[in-house]
Amino acid sequence: ILLLAGAVEDSPASWGAVLLREELGTSAGVGGLVFVAFQAAMTVGRLAADRVLDRLGPVAVLRAGSVAIAVGSGLGLLVGHPVSVVVGFALAGLGAAPLFPVVFHAAGNLPGLATGHGVAGVPWASPVGFLAMPPLIGLVADALSVRAALAAVPVAGALLALLAGAERTGASPTPTGRPA
């Protein structure tokens, strides 16, 4: 989950402006809007994440967020208009917002592992997605196009939706004693 979350969060920053500027023909100023929209939506999502997580639980929130990533970025790229890309990645940013907080929570609640040890592992694992995805997208972009390469984001969203149930292993028990 951390690898995919890192990949999703880095892609608009590393490649969004390149897509808008070089492939969709926008100005340099407009090119930066993918990153701004993603980050603004992710900030709003993180501010609301605790209340939503308390109400719906981590697995449902991970699934819904992952679907938002897949659908938002996928439709934005499929339509291929600058507005659709910006709006699609804003939706992806909203979906990505709870990923890291939920993973930190799960890591801190792993059975048989001290909270500090579990949480300490997250910063060690998460940079791999941030470091691996930009060059992989660059390789695909050179061979095909940036738009085709950024299809990795909706694919990552779909994979995250499939992996969301794995968070149950790190969930703290509910008052009934069953994982959330």
Secondary structure, 3 states (H helix, E strand, C coil): CHHHHHHHHHHHHHHHHHHHHHHCCCCHHHHCHHHHHHHHHHHHHHHHHHHHHHHHCHHHHHHHHHHHHHHHHHHHHHHCCHHHHHHHHHHHHHHHCCHHHHHHHHHHCCCCCCHHHHHHHHHHHCHHHHHHHHHHHHHHHHHCCHHHHCCHHHHHHHHHHHHHHHHHHHCCECCCCCEC
